[in-house]
Amino acid sequence: MRSQPPLTEPFAIGGVEVANRVLLAPLAGIGNWFVRLQARRHGAGLAVSEMVSSHAIHYRNERTMAELLRIHPDEHPTAIQLFGADPGVMREAAAVAAASGADLIDLNMGCPVKKVRKTGAGAELISDPDLAVAVAAAAAAGSGRPVTVKLRSGLRPGDRSGVGLAVRLVEEAGVAAVALHPRSAAVQHKGSPDYALVRELAGRIEVPVIVSGGLGSAERARRAYRESGADAVMIARGSFGYPWIFAELTGRRTAAPDGAEIASELLWVIDAAEEHLGGDRAGRYLRKFYPWYLARIGLTQREAAEFQAIAGLDEVRRRVRALAGVALSPA
Ligand SMILES: Cc1cc2nc3c(=O)[nH]c(=O)nc-3n(C[C@H](O)[C@H](O)[C@H](O)COP(=O)(O)O)c2cc1C
């Protein structure tokens, strides 16, 4: 059995140094450059991007190129996650992602959403291992970067074919790390992850295995790390409105943030979103972020929902400052 180092110990993925074993998971519609930068600022060793369509890159979709492939200079190492099921398109998309500054290319072979699966991508690739291997090999050839894969245990409860696919991806396509979310695609994000499957995979491949699923708090992440025998943990929903989870897991702090600290973090997110998307789009984009932070300052769901209806980011800022008693910055 592998001996398990502390989460604070560095490791490498295909030669890319990662400062610790606490990673931000790919999160569609969320994991843009500033959410990744925020995770890194709070101590995450590596942040993976939201999934990006290889086809959208192929067609040079304007927003995909300008927004989803945007990488902040201070967030490296960065993994850009791509999805798609056409090796030729993936080869090109991976090359473009690498040229945009991605240190690692991550491939999505776990997305359970119908819209993605019906194109043959995401978790659907688990049912076509030959194609999955070809897609991974193409991403490596196109990018010249280490390629990682994130996948599920299988398609339906009890199906373990994701584990067999992971072994093939490493042996035949040279995949440099595997993140396993040991729930089937059919249950999406519900039910208990089967950490024993992660342990089994870790015993079968030489490259790092990363555990995802059910890591909603620092305590649960530590337990999953122990139970799975993985090389690293990947935090997803546990980071929503709580980037301090990275600081807790990497031993940077033990005290929970107070209201003022949470408010200033939210103000940082608002500023970054406005810079990224402009005021109008940021106003809409941020609606999902508000309840995550405001609930931690003690607002009820209803009070947080009222925030989502506020017009104009300056008014949102004013209310956030007032809420936590943060001094208004000089005009
Ligand atoms: C809103 C949301 C978006 C997600 N987007 C992606 C994605 O783009 N790519 C991916 O591989 N997994 C995605 N996932 C799955 C997460 O990375 C993670 O595997 C899953 O949430 C289980 O971890 P948790 O139980 O700790 O939240 C997403 C999950 C959520 C909740």
The ligand as an SDF file (V2000), in Angstrom:
LIG
                    3D

 31 33  0  0  0  0  0  0  0  0999 V2000
  -22.0440   23.4060  -10.2580 C   0  0  0  0  0  0  0  0  0  0  0  0
  -21.1020   22.2740  -10.5830 C   0  0  0  0  0  0  0  0  0  0  0  0
  -20.3760   22.3320  -11.7510 C   0  0  0  0  0  0  0  0  0  0  0  0
  -19.5000   21.2820  -12.0800 C   0  0  0  0  0  0  0  0  0  0  0  0
  -18.7700   21.3680  -13.2220 N   0  0  0  0  0  0  0  0  0  0  0  0
  -17.8510   20.3970  -13.5300 C   0  0  0  0  0  0  0  0  0  0  0  0
  -17.0270   20.5190  -14.6820 C   0  0  0  0  0  0  0  0  0  0  0  0
  -17.0850   21.4910  -15.4530 O   0  0  0  0  0  0  0  0  0  0  0  0
  -16.1590   19.4930  -14.9210 N   0  0  0  0  0  0  0  0  0  0  0  0
  -16.0410   18.3970  -14.0950 C   0  0  0  0  0  0  0  0  0  0  0  0
  -15.2240   17.5180  -14.3600 O   0  0  0  0  0  0  0  0  0  0  0  0
  -16.7910   18.2910  -12.9880 N   0  0  0  0  0  0  0  0  0  0  0  0
  -17.6860   19.2590  -12.6800 C   0  0  0  0  0  0  0  0  0  0  0  0
  -18.4380   19.1730  -11.5350 N   0  0  0  0  0  0  0  0  0  0  0  0
  -18.1720   18.0640  -10.5990 C   0  0  0  0  0  0  0  0  0  0  0  0
  -17.2190   18.5190   -9.4950 C   0  0  0  0  0  0  0  0  0  0  0  0
  -15.9400   18.8320  -10.0090 O   0  0  0  0  0  0  0  0  0  0  0  0
  -17.0820   17.4310   -8.3980 C   0  0  0  0  0  0  0  0  0  0  0  0
  -16.5480   16.2600   -8.9770 O   0  0  0  0  0  0  0  0  0  0  0  0
  -18.4260   17.1180   -7.7490 C   0  0  0  0  0  0  0  0  0  0  0  0
  -19.1020   18.3090   -7.3920 O   0  0  0  0  0  0  0  0  0  0  0  0
  -18.2670   16.2350   -6.5240 C   0  0  0  0  0  0  0  0  0  0  0  0
  -17.5760   16.9050   -5.5030 O   0  0  0  0  0  0  0  0  0  0  0  0
  -18.3310   17.4810   -4.1920 P   0  0  0  0  0  0  0  0  0  0  0  0
  -19.3040   16.3880   -3.7490 O   0  0  0  0  0  0  0  0  0  0  0  0
  -17.2140   17.7210   -3.2040 O   0  0  0  0  0  0  0  0  0  0  0  0
  -19.0390   18.7160   -4.6010 O   0  0  0  0  0  0  0  0  0  0  0  0
  -19.3450   20.1690  -11.2080 C   0  0  0  0  0  0  0  0  0  0  0  0
  -20.0940   20.1320  -10.0380 C   0  0  0  0  0  0  0  0  0  0  0  0
  -20.9640   21.1580   -9.7030 C   0  0  0  0  0  0  0  0  0  0  0  0
  -21.7210   21.0930   -8.4240 C   0  0  0  0  0  0  0  0  0  0  0  0
  1  2  1  0
  2  3  1  0
  2 30  2  0
  3  4  2  0
  4  5  1  0
  4 28  1  0
  5  6  2  0
  6  7  1  0
  6 13  1  0
  7  8  2  0
  7  9  1  0
  9 10  1  0
 10 11  2  0
 10 12  1  0
 12 13  2  0
 13 14  1  0
 14 15  1  0
 14 28  1  0
 15 16  1  0
 16 17  1  0
 16 18  1  0
 18 19  1  0
 18 20  1  0
 20 21  1  0
 20 22  1  0
 22 23  1  0
 23 24  1  0
 24 25  2  0
 24 26  1  0
 24 27  1  0
 28 29  2  0
 29 30  1  0
 30 31  1  0
M  END
$$$$
